[in-house]
Amino acid sequence: MLMLRAIADGEDDPIKLAGMARNIYKKNRAELELALEGYISFYQE
């Protein structure tokens, strides 16, 4: 939920967003950063 709010507020740094991950997602932080990078760049084009 924290990541979604940050994205809605305009945050677009995948590293910062991945740092907000909780529980199971923290284990795959590098994968999450890559996924967020692709998601954010798609919407910025």
N, CA, C and O atoms as CSV, one atom per row, in Angstrom:
chain,resi,resn,atom,element,x,y,z
A,1,MET,N,N,0.829,-1.187,0.000
A,1,MET,CA,C,0.000,0.000,0.000
A,1,MET,C,C,0.877,1.256,0.000
A,1,MET,O,O,0.544,2.261,-0.629
A,2,LEU,N,N,1.985,1.182,0.705
A,2,LEU,CA,C,2.901,2.321,0.780
A,2,LEU,C,C,3.454,2.665,-0.600
A,2,LEU,O,O,3.549,3.837,-0.966
A,3,MET,N,N,3.820,1.627,-1.368
A,3,MET,CA,C,4.340,1.856,-2.723
A,3,MET,C,C,3.274,2.474,-3.620
A,3,MET,O,O,3.569,3.387,-4.391
A,4,LEU,N,N,2.054,1.993,-3.528
A,4,LEU,CA,C,0.983,2.528,-4.367
A,4,LEU,C,C,0.719,3.998,-4.065
A,4,LEU,O,O,0.506,4.797,-4.977
A,5,ARG,N,N,0.734,4.344,-2.815
A,5,ARG,CA,C,0.539,5.757,-2.445
A,5,ARG,C,C,1.676,6.612,-2.973
A,5,ARG,O,O,1.450,7.714,-3.475
A,6,ALA,N,N,2.902,6.105,-2.859
A,6,ALA,CA,C,4.059,6.851,-3.342
A,6,ALA,C,C,3.976,7.058,-4.855
A,6,ALA,O,O,4.267,8.148,-5.349
A,7,ILE,N,N,3.580,6.018,-5.590
A,7,ILE,CA,C,3.424,6.137,-7.040
A,7,ILE,C,C,2.340,7.162,-7.361
A,7,ILE,O,O,2.516,7.992,-8.253
A,8,ALA,N,N,1.237,7.109,-6.649
A,8,ALA,CA,C,0.144,8.064,-6.867
A,8,ALA,C,C,0.590,9.491,-6.572
A,8,ALA,O,O,0.100,10.437,-7.188
A,9,ASP,N,N,1.518,9.646,-5.633
A,9,ASP,CA,C,2.038,10.974,-5.288
A,9,ASP,C,C,3.158,11.430,-6.218
A,9,ASP,O,O,3.701,12.522,-6.056
A,10,GLY,N,N,3.506,10.572,-7.209
A,10,GLY,CA,C,4.494,10.979,-8.204
A,10,GLY,C,C,5.882,10.384,-8.050
A,10,GLY,O,O,6.768,10.695,-8.846
A,11,GLU,N,N,6.097,9.547,-7.064
A,11,GLU,CA,C,7.418,8.921,-6.901
A,11,GLU,C,C,7.674,8.003,-8.090
A,11,GLU,O,O,6.822,7.190,-8.449
A,12,ASP,N,N,8.855,8.138,-8.703
A,12,ASP,CA,C,9.152,7.298,-9.860
A,12,ASP,C,C,10.526,6.634,-9.775
A,12,ASP,O,O,11.018,6.103,-10.771
A,13,ASP,N,N,11.136,6.658,-8.620
A,13,ASP,CA,C,12.434,6.016,-8.428
A,13,ASP,C,C,12.221,4.564,-7.999
A,13,ASP,O,O,11.764,4.308,-6.885
A,14,PRO,N,N,12.554,3.602,-8.887
A,14,PRO,CA,C,12.321,2.193,-8.573
A,14,PRO,C,C,13.057,1.730,-7.318
A,14,PRO,O,O,12.558,0.868,-6.595
A,15,ILE,N,N,14.213,2.278,-7.056
A,15,ILE,CA,C,14.980,1.867,-5.878
A,15,ILE,C,C,14.273,2.326,-4.610
A,15,ILE,O,O,14.161,1.562,-3.651
A,16,LYS,N,N,13.800,3.554,-4.598
A,16,LYS,CA,C,13.053,4.051,-3.442
A,16,LYS,C,C,11.767,3.260,-3.242
A,16,LYS,O,O,11.416,2.896,-2.120
A,17,LEU,N,N,11.073,3.000,-4.341
A,17,LEU,CA,C,9.812,2.264,-4.247
A,17,LEU,C,C,10.042,0.841,-3.751
A,17,LEU,O,O,9.291,0.355,-2.906
A,18,ALA,N,N,11.063,0.170,-4.260
A,18,ALA,CA,C,11.366,-1.192,-3.824
A,18,ALA,C,C,11.754,-1.208,-2.348
A,18,ALA,O,O,11.512,-2.196,-1.654
A,19,GLY,N,N,12.348,-0.130,-1.869
A,19,GLY,CA,C,12.708,-0.027,-0.461
A,19,GLY,C,C,11.504,0.010,0.461
A,19,GLY,O,O,11.629,-0.206,1.666
A,20,MET,N,N,10.349,0.282,-0.100
A,20,MET,CA,C,9.117,0.321,0.694
A,20,MET,C,C,8.473,-1.055,0.817
A,20,MET,O,O,7.474,-1.208,1.520
A,21,ALA,N,N,9.025,-2.044,0.152
A,21,ALA,CA,C,8.442,-3.396,0.138
A,21,ALA,C,C,8.455,-4.007,1.530
A,21,ALA,O,O,9.316,-3.710,2.359
A,22,ARG,N,N,7.494,-4.850,1.753
A,22,ARG,CA,C,7.368,-5.536,3.038
A,22,ARG,C,C,7.401,-7.047,2.823
A,22,ARG,O,O,7.158,-7.529,1.716
A,23,ASN,N,N,7.698,-7.772,3.865
A,23,ASN,CA,C,7.614,-9.233,3.916
A,23,ASN,C,C,8.311,-9.945,2.768
A,23,ASN,O,O,9.511,-9.766,2.559
A,24,ILE,N,N,7.574,-10.739,2.035
A,24,ILE,CA,C,8.135,-11.613,1.000
A,24,ILE,C,C,8.802,-10.829,-0.131
A,24,ILE,O,O,9.758,-11.312,-0.736
A,25,TYR,N,N,8.318,-9.651,-0.414
A,25,TYR,CA,C,8.868,-8.875,-1.520
A,25,TYR,C,C,10.271,-8.363,-1.222
A,25,TYR,O,O,11.031,-8.091,-2.152
A,26,LYS,N,N,10.635,-8.226,0.053
A,26,LYS,CA,C,11.978,-7.788,0.394
A,26,LYS,C,C,13.023,-8.796,-0.065
A,26,LYS,O,O,14.151,-8.421,-0.383
A,27,LYS,N,N,12.653,-10.074,-0.102
A,27,LYS,CA,C,13.591,-11.113,-0.519
A,27,LYS,C,C,13.951,-10.973,-1.990
A,27,LYS,O,O,15.053,-11.343,-2.394
A,28,ASN,N,N,13.064,-10.460,-2.772
A,28,ASN,CA,C,13.262,-10.321,-4.212
A,28,ASN,C,C,13.377,-8.857,-4.611
A,28,ASN,O,O,12.825,-8.441,-5.630
A,29,ARG,N,N,14.083,-8.088,-3.820
A,29,ARG,CA,C,14.154,-6.641,-4.042
A,29,ARG,C,C,14.712,-6.282,-5.421
A,29,ARG,O,O,14.203,-5.370,-6.071
A,30,ALA,N,N,15.745,-6.984,-5.870
A,30,ALA,CA,C,16.328,-6.682,-7.183
A,30,ALA,C,C,15.304,-6.907,-8.286
A,30,ALA,O,O,15.206,-6.102,-9.212
A,31,GLU,N,N,14.541,-7.989,-8.200
A,31,GLU,CA,C,13.505,-8.261,-9.191
A,31,GLU,C,C,12.402,-7.212,-9.130
A,31,GLU,O,O,11.877,-6.789,-10.160
A,32,LEU,N,N,12.060,-6.802,-7.932
A,32,LEU,CA,C,11.027,-5.782,-7.761
A,32,LEU,C,C,11.477,-4.459,-8.373
A,32,LEU,O,O,10.684,-3.777,-9.023
A,33,GLU,N,N,12.741,-4.089,-8.170
A,33,GLU,CA,C,13.270,-2.858,-8.763
A,33,GLU,C,C,13.160,-2.901,-10.284
A,33,GLU,O,O,12.755,-1.920,-10.907
A,34,LEU,N,N,13.520,-4.036,-10.882
A,34,LEU,CA,C,13.427,-4.170,-12.337
A,34,LEU,C,C,11.983,-4.069,-12.816
A,34,LEU,O,O,11.702,-3.421,-13.825
A,35,ALA,N,N,11.082,-4.702,-12.103
A,35,ALA,CA,C,9.671,-4.655,-12.473
A,35,ALA,C,C,9.131,-3.229,-12.379
A,35,ALA,O,O,8.395,-2.778,-13.257
A,36,LEU,N,N,9.495,-2.537,-11.325
A,36,LEU,CA,C,9.032,-1.161,-11.155
A,36,LEU,C,C,9.638,-0.252,-12.208
A,36,LEU,O,O,8.971,0.664,-12.691
A,37,GLU,N,N,10.886,-0.488,-12.569
A,37,GLU,CA,C,11.537,0.327,-13.592
A,37,GLU,C,C,10.790,0.206,-14.918
A,37,GLU,O,O,10.550,1.212,-15.586
A,38,GLY,N,N,10.427,-0.995,-15.298
A,38,GLY,CA,C,9.679,-1.189,-16.530
A,38,GLY,C,C,8.295,-0.564,-16.453
A,38,GLY,O,O,7.830,0.031,-17.425
A,39,TYR,N,N,7.648,-0.689,-15.337
A,39,TYR,CA,C,6.297,-0.136,-15.140
A,39,TYR,C,C,6.327,1.380,-15.242
A,39,TYR,O,O,5.494,1.975,-15.925
A,40,ILE,N,N,7.264,1.993,-14.579
A,40,ILE,CA,C,7.322,3.462,-14.540
A,40,ILE,C,C,7.727,4.016,-15.893
A,40,ILE,O,O,7.152,5.008,-16.341
A,41,SER,N,N,8.706,3.403,-16.563
A,41,SER,CA,C,9.123,3.916,-17.850
A,41,SER,C,C,8.006,3.774,-18.893
A,41,SER,O,O,7.904,4.596,-19.804
A,42,PHE,N,N,7.174,2.741,-18.764
A,42,PHE,CA,C,6.056,2.558,-19.669
A,42,PHE,C,C,5.077,3.727,-19.569
A,42,PHE,O,O,4.580,4.208,-20.587
A,43,TYR,N,N,4.806,4.173,-18.379
A,43,TYR,CA,C,3.837,5.244,-18.185
A,43,TYR,C,C,4.414,6.633,-18.413
A,43,TYR,O,O,3.656,7.596,-18.527
A,44,GLN,N,N,5.721,6.761,-18.481
A,44,GLN,CA,C,6.320,8.070,-18.717
A,44,GLN,C,C,6.473,8.375,-20.205
A,44,GLN,O,O,6.727,9.522,-20.572
A,45,GLU,N,N,6.325,7.387,-21.051
A,45,GLU,CA,C,6.507,7.600,-22.499
A,45,GLU,C,C,5.332,8.293,-23.116
A,45,GLU,O,O,5.327,8.545,-24.321
